[in-house]
Amino acid sequence: FTSGSTGMPKGVAVSHRNVMAYAEWVKTTFDINEATVFGSQTPFYFSMSVLDIYTTLAAGAELQILPKQLFAFPVRLLEYMNSRKVNTIYWVPTALSIVANWKVLDYVSLPYMEKVLFAGEVMPVKHLNYWRSYLPEARYVNLYGPTEITCNCTYYEIKKDFTEEEQIPIGIAFPNERVFLLDEEDHLVTAENPGVLGEICVTGTALALGYYANPEKTSEVFVQNPLNRRYLEPMYRTGDLGRYGEDGELYYATRKDFQIKHMGHRIELGEVEAACQALEGISRVC
């Protein structure tokens, strides 16, 4: 379920096909195997957990569920991870930033850590650089995508240094996915036009079946690809605006609407307004 502007959450119908394609892709691309020990930060009601659960099942890997309360005690958190020999994590940047803000790696090393994946919100370069300074040999990957395309549709593997003024690209599309930008007239925005904003749109095997028992909302954002007039090709309009940089890389820019991200969760401010509006004595809400 994702937040809805009316105050009613929207259920996303993700199919077996979606999850199998996604898990197989993650397993192959990031070499998830029987030696992998995932340190899972994500609650199972949150779509990011799909990667943790189903990739470990697909690969015969090990899933260690990190106790939520340990994130309030980051030294104990890292000690716990070492005791379980965790070597792969897929966290929201907020969780990674807790470790960086408290400079926990100054006190506890992570000798088993091999892969650091993150998604759900923008990763601050300052905090990424802190992790990289202590774990320079680990693989760092920025993933991007909403629940409606089975959690992620692009990835960018970090292989160069970024300054704190720079932004991390969202990268290239997964196999069997197509990710592209459309302007307000549904014209394609290409890398030949750096800086021009367009809505990030996605087609491919990970595209969900729509919103559960909500044909009206489904028809708004699960639409025919306007660039294809030859055959049926469902497309999801993410509501995210992106742009190409001078380097040709794809970057997330902002939202088209009033949706925000908090701890990786999508929250429609309209939903907060709807809840406040229901309170006695409240006449106007913004």
Secondary structure, 3 states (H helix, E strand, C coil): CECCCCCCCECECCCHHHHHHHHHHHHHHCCCCCCCEEEECCCCCCCCHHHHHHHHHHHCCEEEECCHHHHHCHHHHHHHHHHCCCCEEEECHHHHHHHHHCCHHHCCCCCCCCEEEECCCCCCHHHHHHHHHHCCCCEEEEEECCHHHCCCCEEEECCCCCCCCCCCCCCEECCCEEEEEECCCCCEECCCCCCCCEEEEEEECCCCCCECCCHHHHHHHEEECCCCCCCCCEEEEEEEEEEECCCCCEEEEEECCCEEEECCEEEEHHHHHHHHHCCCCCCCCC
